[in-house]
Amino acid sequence: MSLVHGTEIVAGAQKGHYAIGAFNTNNLEWTRAILAAAQEKNAPIIIQTSMGAAKYMGGYELVQHLVQDTIKSMEITVPIIMHLDHGNYDAAKAAIAAGYNSVMFDGHDLDFKENLEKTKELVALAHAKGISVEAEVGSIGGEEDGIIGAGELADVEEAKQLAATGIDFLAAGIGNIHGVYPANWQGLNFDRLKELTDAVSIPLVLHGGSGIPVDQIQKAIGLGVAKVNVNTEQQIAWAKEIRKYIEENKDHETKGFDPRKVLAPGTEAIKNTVEEHIEWFGTPSVKLVPENI
């Protein structure tokens, strides 16, 4: 199975009242773990990079080839979508040129008129190549590659205008944040989510999926969220298991310092985390996903 475009898969999730998990990768081990989990669960997934991760890994073209070639070498048979997470205008254009299947243009920090204009440009450019486009309305709390959002609720009228540009999915602020949720977090605003799903017909995206209680995630999916982003929980699971390996002095055992051995527990932790979230999101077996995708 090669990489596939995401519009129909995410639209199918919206219609079927489940979600497709979008999992960030940062290196080869993370890529293999996410793909292995998707294959194990026999479920379609989105594998994505932030701008910073792509730069760290060597650029968008290198990352695209890494994911594509890893799919081939691991003999992955489930649909995989390659996505840019929180890209600015230049990053979205670069990812489109590099062969990503889907891009997010995060223009929430721009004047709304400029956000609309740039979104329209990117939709035309991407759709000419069959590439999906995600945009954002209402900032997602926290920080993502230097783009900082206070976490305000999405404006419904702005959501309607962004949807009218022809985007395929819409990331909407409904009280969600990036990173670890604070103890005083008030939870998702389901009233605003319902207003948004009544106002626009395209699938909605829930960013900051790490740390949101499962019942809230599933309620959001029931109200129209069709793509859920997960990154922080993978990072925490990865770090925890590698710390455990070192603290147990396993790196002092025979060739325990081999990086393949040091990184293995973290890689397995990411695989387990992805599998767990696929279950939470209700993503069905590919045999149950609409045939036209």
C-alpha positions in Angstrom: 0.0 0.0 0.0 1.4 3.4 -0.9 0.4 6.7 0.7 -3.1 7.8 -0.1 -5.0 11.1 -0.1 -7.1 11.9 2.9 -10.2 13.7 1.9 -12.4 10.7 1.3 -11.1 8.8 4.4 -11.8 11.6 6.8 -15.2 12.4 5.2 -16.0 8.7 5.6 -15.1 8.9 9.3 -17.4 11.9 9.7 -20.3 10.0 8.1 -19.5 6.9 10.1 -19.2 8.7 13.5 -15.7 7.6 14.2 -12.3 9.4 13.8 -9.0 8.9 12.1 -6.0 9.3 14.4 -3.4 11.7 13.3 -0.1 10.8 15.0 3.1 13.0 14.8 6.4 11.4 13.9 9.9 12.7 14.8 12.3 10.1 13.5 12.5 6.6 12.0 11.6 4.8 15.2 8.5 6.8 15.7 7.5 6.3 12.0 7.9 2.5 12.3 6.0 2.4 15.6 3.0 4.4 14.2 2.9 2.3 11.1 3.2 -0.9 13.0 0.3 0.1 15.2 -1.9 0.9 12.2 -1.1 -2.4 10.6 -1.7 -4.3 13.9 -5.1 -2.7 14.3 -5.8 -3.0 10.5 -6.9 0.7 10.5 -6.2 3.7 8.4 -4.2 6.5 10.1 -2.6 9.9 9.4 1.1 10.2 10.1 2.1 13.9 10.3 5.0 16.2 10.9 5.2 19.6 12.4 7.4 22.2 10.7 10.0 21.7 13.4 10.0 17.9 13.1 10.4 18.1 9.4 13.3 20.4 9.7 14.9 18.2 12.3 14.5 15.1 10.1 16.0 16.8 7.1 13.2 18.5 5.2 9.8 17.7 3.7 11.1 15.7 0.8 13.3 13.5 2.9 10.4 12.9 5.4 8.0 12.0 2.6 10.5 9.5 1.2 11.2 8.1 4.7 7.5 7.4 5.3 6.8 6.1 1.8 9.9 3.8 1.9 9.1 2.6 5.4 5.6 1.7 4.3 7.2 -0.4 1.5 9.8 -2.0 3.6 7.4 -2.9 6.4 4.8 -4.2 3.8 2.1 -2.0 5.3 -1.2 -2.7 3.7 -3.6 -0.2 5.4 -4.2 3.3 4.1 -1.7 5.9 5.3 -2.1 9.6 4.8 1.0 11.9 5.0 0.1 15.2 6.6 1.7 18.5 7.5 0.6 19.7 11.0 0.4 23.4 11.8 2.2 24.7 8.7 2.6 28.3 7.8 2.1 29.5 4.2 5.6 28.7 3.0 5.7 25.3 4.8 2.4 24.3 3.3 3.7 25.1 -0.2 6.9 23.2 0.5 5.0 20.1 1.7 2.7 20.2 -1.3 5.8 20.3 -3.6 7.4 17.4 -1.6 4.4 15.1 -2.2 2.6 15.2 1.1 -1.0 13.9 0.7 -2.5 16.5 3.0 -1.4 19.8 4.5 -2.6 22.1 7.3 -2.3 25.8 6.8 -2.4 27.4 10.2 -3.2 31.1 9.5 -5.0 31.8 12.8 -2.3 34.3 13.8 -2.8 36.4 10.6 -5.4 39.0 10.0 -8.5 37.0 9.1 -8.8 38.5 5.6 -5.2 37.5 4.9 -5.9 34.0 6.4 -8.8 33.6 4.0 -6.8 34.8 1.0 -3.8 32.5 1.7 -6.1 29.6 2.4 -7.8 30.0 -1.0 -4.4 30.1 -2.7 -3.3 26.9 -1.0 -6.6 25.1 -1.7 -6.2 25.8 -5.4 -2.6 24.7 -5.4 -3.2 21.6 -3.4 -6.4 20.5 -5.0 -4.8 20.7 -8.4 -2.6 17.8 -7.2 -5.3 15.9 -5.3 -4.0 17.0 -1.9 -6.2 17.7 1.1 -6.2 21.0 3.0 -6.9 21.7 6.6 -7.3 25.2 8.0 -7.8 26.5 11.5 -10.3 28.8 13.1 -10.0 30.0 16.7 -6.5 29.2 18.1 -5.6 26.0 19.8 -4.2 26.7 23.2 -0.5 26.2 23.9 2.5 26.4 21.5 3.3 24.5 18.3 6.5 25.3 16.5 6.4 29.0 17.6 2.8 29.4 16.7 1.2 30.3 20.1 -2.6 30.2 20.7 -4.5 31.3 23.8 -7.1 28.7 23.2 -10.1 31.0 22.4 -13.3 29.4 21.0 -13.7 29.3 17.3 -15.9 32.0 15.8 -18.8 30.3 13.9 -19.0 33.0 11.2 -15.3 32.8 10.5 -15.6 29.0 10.4 -18.3 29.3 7.7 -16.1 31.6 5.7 -13.1 29.3 5.9 -15.2 26.3 5.0 -16.3 28.3 1.9 -12.8 28.4 0.6 -13.0 24.7 -0.3 -10.9 23.3 2.5 -11.4 19.6 3.3 -11.2 19.7 7.1 -11.4 22.4 9.7 -9.5 22.6 13.0 -11.6 24.5 15.5 -10.8 25.8 18.9 -13.2 24.4 21.4 -11.2 24.7 24.6 -8.5 22.2 23.5 -4.8 22.9 24.0 -1.5 21.6 22.9 0.7 19.8 25.5 -0.2 18.7 29.0 -3.6 19.9 30.2 -3.5 21.9 33.5 -5.3 20.7 36.5 -7.8 23.6 36.2 -8.7 22.9 32.6 -12.4 23.4 32.1 -12.9 20.7 29.4 -14.2 20.9 25.9 -16.9 23.3 25.0 -19.5 21.0 23.4 -22.0 23.8 22.9 -19.6 25.6 20.6 -18.8 22.3 18.9 -22.4 21.8 18.2 -22.8 25.3 16.8 -19.8 24.6 14.5 -21.1 21.3 13.2 -24.5 22.9 12.5 -22.8 25.7 10.6 -20.4 23.8 8.4 -20.6 20.4 6.7 -16.9 19.5 6.4 -15.2 17.3 9.0 -13.8 19.0 12.1 -10.4 18.3 13.6 -9.6 18.1 17.3 -6.1 19.2 18.0 -4.5 18.6 21.4 -6.0 15.1 21.6 -3.4 14.1 24.2 -4.8 14.2 27.7 -8.4 14.8 26.9 -10.6 12.3 28.8 -11.8 9.4 26.6 -15.4 10.2 27.2 -15.0 13.8 26.0 -13.1 12.7 22.9 -15.8 10.2 22.0 -18.5 12.8 22.6 -16.7 15.2 20.3 -16.5 12.5 17.7 -20.2 11.9 18.0 -20.8 15.6 17.3 -18.7 15.6 14.1 -15.0 15.5 14.9 -13.5 13.1 12.3 -9.7 13.6 12.9 -8.0 13.7 16.3 -4.3 14.8 16.7 -2.0 13.0 19.2 1.6 13.9 19.9 2.3 14.7 23.6 1.1 11.3 24.9 3.5 9.6 22.5 6.3 11.8 23.8 5.5 11.1 27.4 5.3 7.4 26.8 8.5 7.4 24.8 10.5 9.3 27.5 9.1 7.2 30.4 10.2 3.9 28.9 13.6 5.1 27.9 14.2 6.7 31.3 13.2 3.3 32.9 15.7 1.5 30.7 18.5 3.8 31.7 17.6 3.9 35.4 17.5 0.1 35.5 21.1 0.2 34.1 20.2 -1.9 31.2 22.6 0.2 29.1 25.4 -1.3 31.2 24.5 -4.9 30.3 26.1 -6.6 27.3 25.8 -4.1 24.4 22.9 -2.5 26.2 24.3 0.8 25.0 23.4 -0.1 21.4 21.0 2.7 20.3 18.7 0.0 18.8 18.3 -1.5 22.3 18.1 1.9 24.1 15.3 3.2 21.8 13.4 -0.1 21.6 11.3 0.4 24.8 10.2 3.9 23.8 9.3 2.7 20.3 7.2 -0.1 21.7 5.5 2.4 24.0 4.5 4.6 21.1 3.1 1.6 19.2 1.0 0.7 22.3 -0.2 4.4 22.6 -1.2 4.6 19.0 -3.1 1.3 19.2 -4.9 2.4 22.3 -6.0 5.7 20.6 -7.2 3.9 17.5 -9.5 1.9 19.7 -10.7 5.1 21.5 -11.5 6.8 18.2 -13.5 3.8 17.0 -11.5 3.6 13.8 -12.8 0.5 12.0 -10.9 -2.2 10.2 -10.1 -1.2 6.6 -12.5 -3.9 5.6 -15.3 -1.7 7.0 -14.1 1.6 5.5 -16.0 2.7 2.4 -14.6 1.0 -0.7 -14.3 4.2 -2.8 -11.3 5.4 -0.7 
